[in-house]
């Protein structure tokens, strides 16, 4: 996991940081007093650093600018600001769709399927405790009542089950990382 973060950090330092000043200047010119350029850049860096991988990015500066634009759009949406300044045809192409990107939907579906597979490997009580507390959002007391066990049993199953799932996911990720490194060598 740290290797992946180190790779992304090095990529950001090499491909993105040299362009930060220009993007900051664009933000300052284009959005004047509407958004804080430093906050927007920080959020963009956070979003990029949370990526699972970067090998799909062919145009790093284009990706960074797009991420910055999306952060600005999200901030404007949250603030309820609608900007009716004149837009060029190129800018109209950048209008944000409210639907998530297809790759994000696919990635989320794959992660959900992965968690469901791991949940199925837990005991019935452990699986149901996690489903009730984390998926359905019921209280610990209600989960205990539904399963006919004490709240301590729910708490213990929840802690052990989540820990087991997270460890299994980390193990799977490590195995996939090793396989990817081997393919890159070969």
Buried (B, 14 or more C-beta within 10 A) or exposed (E): EEEBEEBBEEBBEEBBEEBBEEBBEBBBEBBEEEBBBEEBBEBBBEBBEEBEEBEEBEEBBEBBBBBBBBBBBBBBEEEEEEEEEEEEEEEEEEEEEEEEEEEEEEBEEEEEEBBEEBBEEBEEBBBBBBBBBBEEEBEBEBBBEBBEBEBEBBBBBBEBBBEBBEEBBEEEEEEEBEEEEEEEEE
